[in-house]
């Protein structure tokens, strides 16, 4: 039971890390596009 909980926690942490990294990367790209427009 404890191992399952640890595994689920690790998966959730990985998903959150990847999601935050992707959103940060997309935000950076959006800012670059805005600068190009001006």
C-alpha positions, 0 to 999 in steps of 0.5 A: 500500500505504501509503495503504491502511494509513493508511486502515485505521488511520484507520477503526480509530481512528474506530471505537475513538473512537466505541465508547469515547464510546458506552460512556462515555455509556451508563455515565453514563446507568446511573449516573443511573438508579442515583441515581434508584432510591435 
